[in-house]
Amino acid sequence: MMPKLAVKLDFDEFPPEYTCRGANRSPPIRVEGILSNIESLAILATTSPEGGESKVAWVLWNLPAVEQIPAGFPEGGVVESPLYARQGRNDFGTLGYRGPCPEAGTTETYLFRVYALDLDLPLASGATWEDMVRKMEGSMNQVGEVVVFATG
């Protein structure tokens, strides 16, 4: 059985800053219990609107193995700050984070899944989540997730 990571956000419901109604910034994420052999982290975030199909909202890999992932990753394939990482294409056609944007009176469910890997992924920026998952095979040592909500 694979050891779990504890993945936490500072909220259960998205503040506007991390949604389309605000700055649309990626939120800060805490990751606890990272094993000593871990070289990098990867994140896959998906959104599920009420009655709708799930979509990929963020694909990020080659993050350093840190317990505190800061907020505010900009769009783009290679990110130098707030931490170095590579980003893939989300289902909204951009490279980077896409915050929730629920219609009035509806709720979106966001799942943030963090993977702890024993290597940096040899993957070009702009890759899809499927590409990332394929490259992680055999190198994934831990996984953890957290679910949060956004209400329109």
Backbone as JSON Lines, residues from 0, in Angstrom:
{"i":0,"aa":"M","n":[0.84,-1.19,0.0],"ca":[0.0,0.0,0.0],"c":[0.88,1.25,0.0]}
{"i":1,"aa":"M","n":[0.54,2.19,-0.85],"ca":[1.31,3.43,-0.99],"c":[1.03,4.37,0.2]}
{"i":2,"aa":"P","n":[2.09,4.9,0.83],"ca":[1.87,5.86,1.92],"c":[1.14,7.11,1.42]}
{"i":3,"aa":"K","n":[0.27,7.64,2.26],"ca":[-0.53,8.81,1.89],"c":[0.18,10.11,2.27]}
{"i":4,"aa":"L","n":[-0.11,11.13,1.48],"ca":[0.24,12.5,1.82],"c":[-0.99,13.15,2.43]}
{"i":5,"aa":"A","n":[-0.8,14.06,3.36],"ca":[-1.89,14.89,3.86],"c":[-1.85,16.19,3.06]}
{"i":6,"aa":"V","n":[-2.9,16.45,2.3],"ca":[-2.97,17.64,1.45],"c":[-4.05,18.55,2.04]}
{"i":7,"aa":"K","n":[-3.69,19.82,2.27],"ca":[-4.62,20.73,2.95],"c":[-4.62,22.1,2.29]}
{"i":8,"aa":"L","n":[-5.79,22.7,2.27],"ca":[-5.95,24.11,1.89],"c":[-6.46,24.84,3.12]}
{"i":9,"aa":"D","n":[-6.37,26.16,3.12],"ca":[-6.8,26.95,4.27],"c":[-8.3,27.22,4.26]}
{"i":10,"aa":"F","n":[-9.04,26.56,3.38],"ca":[-10.47,26.82,3.26],"c":[-11.17,25.57,2.73]}
{"i":11,"aa":"D","n":[-12.48,25.49,2.98],"ca":[-13.33,24.43,2.42],"c":[-14.11,24.95,1.22]}
{"i":12,"aa":"E","n":[-14.34,26.27,1.22],"ca":[-15.02,26.93,0.11],"c":[-14.09,28.03,-0.42]}
{"i":13,"aa":"F","n":[-13.94,28.07,-1.74],"ca":[-13.01,29.01,-2.37],"c":[-13.31,30.46,-2.02]}
{"i":14,"aa":"P","n":[-12.32,31.22,-1.53],"ca":[-12.46,32.67,-1.46],"c":[-12.39,33.23,-2.89]}
{"i":15,"aa":"P","n":[-12.99,34.39,-3.15],"ca":[-13.01,34.95,-4.5],"c":[-11.63,35.09,-5.14]}
{"i":16,"aa":"E","n":[-10.59,35.34,-4.36],"ca":[-9.24,35.54,-4.89],"c":[-8.77,34.38,-5.78]}
{"i":17,"aa":"Y","n":[-9.25,33.18,-5.5],"ca":[-8.8,31.99,-6.23],"c":[-9.81,31.53,-7.28]}
{"i":18,"aa":"T","n":[-10.75,32.41,-7.64],"ca":[-11.79,32.08,-8.62],"c":[-11.78,33.09,-9.77]}
{"i":19,"aa":"C","n":[-12.64,32.85,-10.76],"ca":[-12.76,33.78,-11.89],"c":[-13.36,35.11,-11.48]}
{"i":20,"aa":"R","n":[-13.98,35.17,-10.32],"ca":[-14.58,36.42,-9.85],"c":[-13.56,37.3,-9.11]}
{"i":21,"aa":"G","n":[-12.38,36.75,-8.92],"ca":[-11.3,37.48,-8.26],"c":[-10.07,37.48,-9.14]}
{"i":22,"aa":"A","n":[-8.92,37.24,-8.51],"ca":[-7.64,37.27,-9.23],"c":[-7.33,35.98,-9.98]}
{"i":23,"aa":"N","n":[-8.14,34.93,-9.76],"ca":[-7.94,33.63,-10.41],"c":[-6.54,33.09,-10.13]}
{"i":24,"aa":"R","n":[-6.05,33.32,-8.9],"ca":[-4.72,32.84,-8.49],"c":[-4.82,31.39,-8.01]}
{"i":25,"aa":"S","n":[-3.77,30.63,-8.24],"ca":[-3.72,29.29,-7.66],"c":[-3.6,29.43,-6.14]}
{"i":26,"aa":"P","n":[-4.28,28.57,-5.38],"ca":[-4.25,28.7,-3.92],"c":[-2.99,28.08,-3.31]}
{"i":27,"aa":"P","n":[-2.66,28.5,-2.08],"ca":[-1.57,27.84,-1.37],"c":[-2.01,26.44,-0.94]}
{"i":28,"aa":"I","n":[-1.09,25.5,-1.02],"ca":[-1.39,24.1,-0.68],"c":[-0.34,23.61,0.3]}
{"i":29,"aa":"R","n":[-0.79,22.99,1.4],"ca":[0.12,22.37,2.35],"c":[0.18,20.86,2.08]}
{"i":30,"aa":"V","n":[1.38,20.32,2.11],"ca":[1.58,18.89,1.87],"c":[2.39,18.35,3.04]}
{"i":31,"aa":"E","n":[1.79,17.43,3.8],"ca":[2.46,16.9,4.98],"c":[2.77,15.42,4.8]}
{"i":32,"aa":"G","n":[3.9,15.0,5.38],"ca":[4.26,13.59,5.36],"c":[5.09,13.16,4.17]}
{"i":33,"aa":"I","n":[5.82,14.1,3.55],"ca":[6.64,13.77,2.37],"c":[7.83,12.9,2.81]}
{"i":34,"aa":"L","n":[7.99,11.75,2.16],"ca":[9.09,10.84,2.46],"c":[10.43,11.45,2.04]}
{"i":35,"aa":"S","n":[11.51,10.98,2.66],"ca":[12.84,11.55,2.41],"c":[13.38,11.27,1.01]}
{"i":36,"aa":"N","n":[12.89,10.24,0.33],"ca":[13.4,9.92,-1.01],"c":[12.68,10.68,-2.13]}
{"i":37,"aa":"I","n":[11.76,11.55,-1.79],"ca":[10.97,12.25,-2.8],"c":[11.78,13.38,-3.43]}
{"i":38,"aa":"E","n":[11.81,13.41,-4.76],"ca":[12.54,14.43,-5.51],"c":[11.64,15.58,-5.96]}
{"i":39,"aa":"S","n":[10.39,15.26,-6.31],"ca":[9.51,16.31,-6.85],"c":[8.05,15.98,-6.57]}
{"i":40,"aa":"L","n":[7.23,17.01,-6.72],"ca":[5.78,16.87,-6.58],"c":[5.11,17.21,-7.9]}
{"i":41,"aa":"A","n":[3.93,16.63,-8.1],"ca":[3.09,16.95,-9.25],"c":[1.68,17.18,-8.73]}
{"i":42,"aa":"I","n":[0.93,18.05,-9.41],"ca":[-0.45,18.35,-9.01],"c":[-1.36,18.17,-10.21]}
{"i":43,"aa":"L","n":[-2.49,17.53,-9.96],"ca":[-3.57,17.45,-10.94],"c":[-4.82,17.94,-10.24]}
{"i":44,"aa":"A","n":[-5.4,19.03,-10.73],"ca":[-6.63,19.57,-10.17],"c":[-7.74,19.43,-11.2]}
{"i":45,"aa":"T","n":[-8.88,18.92,-10.73],"ca":[-10.04,18.76,-11.61],"c":[-11.24,19.46,-11.0]}
{"i":46,"aa":"T","n":[-12.13,19.91,-11.86],"ca":[-13.35,20.55,-11.42],"c":[-14.55,19.78,-11.94]}
{"i":47,"aa":"S","n":[-15.56,19.67,-11.09],"ca":[-16.8,19.0,-11.47],"c":[-17.96,19.92,-11.16]}
{"i":48,"aa":"P","n":[-18.52,20.57,-12.18],"ca":[-19.69,21.41,-11.94],"c":[-20.91,20.54,-11.66]}
{"i":49,"aa":"E","n":[-21.89,21.11,-10.95],"ca":[-23.13,20.38,-10.69],"c":[-23.73,19.87,-11.98]}
{"i":50,"aa":"G","n":[-23.95,18.58,-12.05],"ca":[-24.59,18.0,-13.22],"c":[-23.75,18.04,-14.48]}
{"i":51,"aa":"G","n":[-22.48,18.41,-14.36],"ca":[-21.63,18.54,-15.54],"c":[-20.49,17.54,-15.54]}
{"i":52,"aa":"E","n":[-19.73,17.6,-16.59],"ca":[-18.59,16.72,-16.79],"c":[-17.35,17.29,-16.1]}
{"i":53,"aa":"S","n":[-16.54,16.41,-15.51],"ca":[-15.28,16.84,-14.88],"c":[-14.32,17.38,-15.94]}
{"i":54,"aa":"K","n":[-13.57,18.4,-15.54],"ca":[-12.56,18.98,-16.43],"c":[-11.27,19.19,-15.66]}
{"i":55,"aa":"V","n":[-10.17,19.1,-16.39],"ca":[-8.86,19.34,-15.79],"c":[-8.65,20.85,-15.68]}
{"i":56,"aa":"A","n":[-8.33,21.3,-14.47],"ca":[-8.15,22.73,-14.21],"c":[-6.69,23.13,-14.01]}
{"i":57,"aa":"W","n":[-5.81,22.15,-13.71],"ca":[-4.4,22.48,-13.46],"c":[-3.57,21.22,-13.58]}
{"i":58,"aa":"V","n":[-2.49,21.31,-14.32],"ca":[-1.52,20.22,-14.47],"c":[-0.14,20.84,-14.2]}
{"i":59,"aa":"L","n":[0.53,20.37,-13.16],"ca":[1.79,20.99,-12.7],"c":[2.74,19.88,-12.26]}
{"i":60,"aa":"W","n":[4.0,19.94,-12.67],"ca":[4.95,18.91,-12.26],"c":[6.34,19.52,-12.08]}
{"i":61,"aa":"N","n":[7.23,18.69,-11.52],"ca":[8.62,19.07,-11.21],"c":[8.71,20.2,-10.19]}
{"i":62,"aa":"L","n":[7.71,20.26,-9.31],"ca":[7.8,21.14,-8.14],"c":[8.82,20.55,-7.19]}
{"i":63,"aa":"P","n":[9.57,21.38,-6.47],"ca":[10.43,20.82,-5.43],"c":[9.56,20.14,-4.35]}
{"i":64,"aa":"A","n":[10.14,19.2,-3.64],"ca":[9.41,18.46,-2.61],"c":[9.34,19.3,-1.33]}
{"i":65,"aa":"V","n":[8.43,20.25,-1.31],"ca":[8.27,21.17,-0.19],"c":[6.9,20.97,0.45]}
{"i":66,"aa":"E","n":[6.81,21.31,1.73],"ca":[5.54,21.15,2.43],"c":[4.59,22.32,2.21]}
{"i":67,"aa":"Q","n":[5.1,23.44,1.75],"ca":[4.27,24.63,1.54],"c":[4.38,25.07,0.08]}
{"i":68,"aa":"I","n":[3.32,24.85,-0.68],"ca":[3.28,25.3,-2.07],"c":[2.58,26.65,-2.06]}
{"i":69,"aa":"P","n":[3.28,27.72,-2.41],"ca":[2.69,29.05,-2.32],"c":[1.61,29.31,-3.36]}
{"i":70,"aa":"A","n":[0.84,30.33,-3.13],"ca":[-0.2,30.76,-4.06],"c":[0.43,31.52,-5.23]}
{"i":71,"aa":"G","n":[-0.35,31.64,-6.29],"ca":[0.0,32.58,-7.35],"c":[0.92,32.1,-8.44]}
{"i":72,"aa":"F","n":[0.8,30.85,-8.88],"ca":[1.58,30.41,-10.04],"c":[1.01,31.08,-11.29]}
{"i":73,"aa":"P","n":[1.84,31.78,-12.05],"ca":[1.34,32.46,-13.26],"c":[1.12,31.45,-14.39]}
{"i":74,"aa":"E","n":[0.39,31.87,-15.41],"ca":[0.23,31.03,-16.6],"c":[1.57,30.91,-17.31]}
{"i":75,"aa":"G","n":[1.73,29.81,-18.04],"ca":[2.95,29.6,-18.81],"c":[3.48,28.2,-18.62]}
{"i":76,"aa":"G","n":[4.26,27.75,-19.57],"ca":[4.78,26.39,-19.54],"c":[5.83,26.15,-18.48]}
{"i":77,"aa":"V","n":[6.78,27.1,-18.35],"ca":[7.83,27.0,-17.34],"c":[7.64,28.15,-16.37]}
{"i":78,"aa":"V","n":[7.53,27.82,-15.1],"ca":[7.33,28.82,-14.05],"c":[8.59,28.89,-13.2]}
{"i":79,"aa":"E","n":[9.11,30.08,-13.0],"ca":[10.3,30.28,-12.17],"c":[9.94,30.71,-10.75]}
{"i":80,"aa":"S","n":[8.77,31.32,-10.58],"ca":[8.37,31.86,-9.29],"c":[6.85,31.74,-9.16]}
{"i":81,"aa":"P","n":[6.33,31.4,-8.01],"ca":[6.94,31.38,-6.69],"c":[7.85,30.17,-6.44]}
{"i":82,"aa":"L","n":[7.7,29.09,-7.17],"ca":[8.63,27.96,-7.17],"c":[8.81,27.51,-8.61]}
{"i":83,"aa":"Y","n":[9.95,26.9,-8.9],"ca":[10.14,26.36,-10.24],"c":[9.18,25.2,-10.46]}
{"i":84,"aa":"A","n":[8.58,25.15,-11.64],"ca":[7.72,24.02,-12.03],"c":[7.44,24.12,-13.52]}
{"i":85,"aa":"R","n":[6.9,23.05,-14.05],"ca":[6.39,23.04,-15.43],"c":[4.89,22.83,-15.36]}
{"i":86,"aa":"Q","n":[4.19,23.44,-16.32],"ca":[2.74,23.33,-16.35],"c":[2.27,22.78,-17.68]}
{"i":87,"aa":"G","n":[1.16,22.07,-17.59],"ca":[0.56,21.5,-18.79],"c":[-0.7,22.24,-19.18]}
{"i":88,"aa":"R","n":[-1.3,21.75,-20.25],"ca":[-2.52,22.36,-20.79],"c":[-3.73,21.84,-20.03]}
{"i":89,"aa":"N","n":[-4.55,22.77,-19.55],"ca":[-5.79,22.38,-18.89],"c":[-6.91,22.25,-19.93]}
{"i":90,"aa":"D","n":[-8.07,21.82,-19.49],"ca":[-9.2,21.64,-20.41],"c":[-9.84,22.95,-20.85]}
{"i":91,"aa":"F","n":[-9.31,24.07,-20.38],"ca":[-9.82,25.39,-20.78],"c":[-8.89,26.05,-21.79]}
{"i":92,"aa":"G","n":[-7.87,25.3,-22.24],"ca":[-7.0,25.76,-23.31],"c":[-5.82,26.61,-22.9]}
{"i":93,"aa":"T","n":[-5.54,26.69,-21.59],"ca":[-4.41,27.5,-21.14],"c":[-3.38,26.63,-20.43]}
{"i":94,"aa":"L","n":[-2.18,27.18,-20.27],"ca":[-1.13,26.52,-19.51],"c":[-1.12,27.13,-18.12]}
{"i":95,"aa":"G","n":[-1.57,26.39,-17.14],"ca":[-1.61,26.9,-15.78],"c":[-2.94,26.64,-15.11]}
{"i":96,"aa":"Y","n":[-3.11,27.3,-13.97],"ca":[-4.28,27.13,-13.12],"c":[-5.49,27.85,-13.71]}
{"i":97,"aa":"R","n":[-6.64,27.21,-13.58],"ca":[-7.92,27.84,-13.94],"c":[-8.84,27.65,-12.75]}
{"i":98,"aa":"G","n":[-9.16,28.74,-12.08],"ca":[-10.0,28.68,-10.9],"c":[-11.46,28.43,-11.23]}
{"i":99,"aa":"P","n":[-12.24,28.1,-10.22],"ca":[-13.65,27.82,-10.43],"c":[-14.42,29.06,-10.89]}
{"i":100,"aa":"C","n":[-15.49,28.8,-11.62],"ca":[-16.33,29.87,-12.15],"c":[-17.77,29.37,-12.23]}
{"i":101,"aa":"P","n":[-18.34,28.98,-11.08],"ca":[-19.68,28.4,-11.12],"c":[-20.75,29.43,-11.49]}
{"i":102,"aa":"E","n":[-21.76,28.94,-12.17],"ca":[-22.9,29.8,-12.49],"c":[-23.66,30.1,-11.2]}
{"i":103,"aa":"A","n":[-24.39,31.2,-11.19],"ca":[-25.15,31.6,-10.01],"c":[-26.06,30.46,-9.56]}
{"i":104,"aa":"G","n":[-26.02,30.19,-8.26],"ca":[-26.87,29.16,-7.68],"c":[-26.37,27.74,-7.84]}
{"i":105,"aa":"T","n":[-25.16,27.57,-8.4],"ca":[-24.6,26.22,-8.56],"c":[-23.3,26.1,-7.77]}
{"i":106,"aa":"T","n":[-22.85,24.87,-7.63],"ca":[-21.61,24.59,-6.91],"c":[-20.68,23.77,-7.78]}
{"i":107,"aa":"E","n":[-19.4,24.12,-7.76],"ca":[-18.36,23.32,-8.41],"c":[-17.55,22.63,-7.33]}
{"i":108,"aa":"T","n":[-17.21,21.38,-7.57],"ca":[-16.34,20.62,-6.68],"c":[-14.96,20.57,-7.3]}
{"i":109,"aa":"Y","n":[-13.95,20.97,-6.54],"ca":[-12.56,20.94,-7.01],"c":[-11.8,19.88,-6.24]}
{"i":110,"aa":"L","n":[-11.09,19.03,-6.97],"ca":[-10.24,18.01,-6.37],"c":[-8.79,18.36,-6.7]}
{"i":111,"aa":"F","n":[-7.98,18.56,-5.67],"ca":[-6.54,18.76,-5.83],"c":[-5.86,17.47,-5.41]}
{"i":112,"aa":"R","n":[-5.17,16.81,-6.34],"ca":[-4.44,15.58,-6.05],"c":[-2.95,15.89,-6.2]}
{"i":113,"aa":"V","n":[-2.18,15.55,-5.16],"ca":[-0.73,15.79,-5.16],"c":[-0.03,14.44,-5.18]}
{"i":114,"aa":"Y","n":[0.93,14.32,-6.09],"ca":[1.73,13.1,-6.24],"c":[3.16,13.4,-5.81]}
{"i":115,"aa":"A","n":[3.76,12.49,-5.05],"ca":[5.16,12.6,-4.64],"c":[5.96,11.59,-5.45]}
{"i":116,"aa":"L","n":[6.97,12.09,-6.16],"ca":[7.73,11.28,-7.12],"c":[9.19,11.17,-6.72]}
{"i":117,"aa":"D","n":[9.84,10.09,-7.15],"ca":[11.25,9.91,-6.83],"c":[12.17,10.45,-7.93]}
{"i":118,"aa":"L","n":[11.61,11.26,-8.84],"ca":[12.4,11.89,-9.91],"c":[11.66,13.1,-10.45]}
{"i":119,"aa":"D","n":[12.37,13.91,-11.23],"ca":[11.73,14.97,-12.01],"c":[11.23,14.32,-13.29]}
{"i":120,"aa":"L","n":[10.05,14.7,-13.73],"ca":[9.48,14.1,-14.94],"c":[10.13,14.66,-16.2]}
{"i":121,"aa":"P","n":[10.58,13.79,-17.11],"ca":[11.14,14.24,-18.38],"c":[10.0,14.53,-19.35]}
{"i":122,"aa":"L","n":[9.34,15.65,-19.13],"ca":[8.12,15.98,-19.85],"c":[8.15,17.44,-20.27]}
{"i":123,"aa":"A","n":[7.85,17.71,-21.52],"ca":[7.87,19.08,-22.04],"c":[6.68,19.87,-21.51]}
{"i":124,"aa":"S","n":[6.88,21.15,-21.31],"ca":[5.79,22.05,-20.92],"c":[4.66,21.95,-21.93]}
{"i":125,"aa":"G","n":[3.44,22.14,-21.45],"ca":[2.29,22.1,-22.33],"c":[1.7,20.71,-22.51]}
{"i":126,"aa":"A","n":[2.3,19.71,-21.85],"ca":[1.79,18.34,-21.95],"c":[0.4,18.25,-21.32]}
{"i":127,"aa":"T","n":[-0.3,17.18,-21.62],"ca":[-1.63,16.96,-21.06],"c":[-1.52,16.19,-19.74]}
{"i":128,"aa":"W","n":[-2.63,16.11,-19.03],"ca":[-2.63,15.34,-17.79],"c":[-2.37,13.87,-18.07]}
{"i":129,"aa":"E","n":[-2.85,13.38,-19.23],"ca":[-2.61,11.98,-19.58],"c":[-1.11,11.72,-19.76]}
{"i":130,"aa":"D","n":[-0.42,12.67,-20.42],"ca":[1.03,12.55,-20.59],"c":[1.73,12.49,-19.23]}
{"i":131,"aa":"M","n":[1.31,13.36,-18.32],"ca":[1.92,13.42,-17.0],"c":[1.72,12.09,-16.26]}
{"i":132,"aa":"V","n":[0.51,11.58,-16.28],"ca":[0.22,10.33,-15.57],"c":[1.04,9.18,-16.14]}
{"i":133,"aa":"R","n":[1.17,9.12,-17.46],"ca":[1.99,8.06,-18.08],"c":[3.45,8.15,-17.62]}
{"i":134,"aa":"K","n":[4.0,9.36,-17.58],"ca":[5.4,9.54,-17.19],"c":[5.63,9.23,-15.7]}
{"i":135,"aa":"M","n":[4.58,9.34,-14.88],"ca":[4.71,9.08,-13.44],"c":[4.75,7.59,-13.12]}
{"i":136,"aa":"E","n":[4.32,6.74,-14.04],"ca":[4.26,5.3,-13.78],"c":[5.6,4.78,-13.27]}
{"i":137,"aa":"G","n":[5.56,4.07,-12.15],"ca":[6.75,3.49,-11.56],"c":[7.55,4.45,-10.69]}
{"i":138,"aa":"S","n":[7.21,5.73,-10.69],"ca":[7.95,6.72,-9.91],"c":[7.11,7.37,-8.83]}
{"i":139,"aa":"M","n":[5.83,7.02,-8.78],"ca":[4.92,7.59,-7.8],"c":[5.09,6.85,-6.47]}
{"i":140,"aa":"N","n":[5.49,7.57,-5.43],"ca":[5.72,6.97,-4.12],"c":[4.61,7.27,-3.12]}
{"i":141,"aa":"Q","n":[3.95,8.4,-3.3],"ca":[2.89,8.83,-2.38],"c":[1.86,9.63,-3.16]}
{"i":142,"aa":"V","n":[0.65,9.67,-2.61],"ca":[-0.4,10.5,-3.2],"c":[-1.33,10.96,-2.08]}
{"i":143,"aa":"G","n":[-1.9,12.13,-2.27],"ca":[-2.89,12.65,-1.33],"c":[-3.78,13.62,-2.06]}
{"i":144,"aa":"E","n":[-4.95,13.89,-1.48],"ca":[-5.89,14.79,-2.16],"c":[-6.74,15.54,-1.15]}
{"i":145,"aa":"V","n":[-7.32,16.62,-1.65],"ca":[-8.25,17.42,-0.86],"c":[-9.34,17.91,-1.81]}
{"i":146,"aa":"V","n":[-10.56,18.01,-1.28],"ca":[-11.71,18.48,-2.05],"c":[-12.19,19.79,-1.44]}
{"i":147,"aa":"V","n":[-12.44,20.78,-2.3],"ca":[-12.99,22.07,-1.87],"c":[-14.12,22.45,-2.82]}
{"i":148,"aa":"F","n":[-14.92,23.43,-2.43],"ca":[-16.11,23.79,-3.19],"c":[-16.11,25.27,-3.55]}
{"i":149,"aa":"A","n":[-16.8,25.58,-4.63],"ca":[-17.01,26.97,-5.05],"c":[-18.49,27.11,-5.38]}
{"i":150,"aa":"T","n":[-19.12,28.13,-4.83],"ca":[-20.54,28.36,-5.05],"c":[-20.74,29.66,-5.81]}
{"i":151,"aa":"G","n":[-21.59,29.61,-6.82],"ca":[-21.86,30.79,-7.63],"c":[-22.98,31.63,-7.1]}
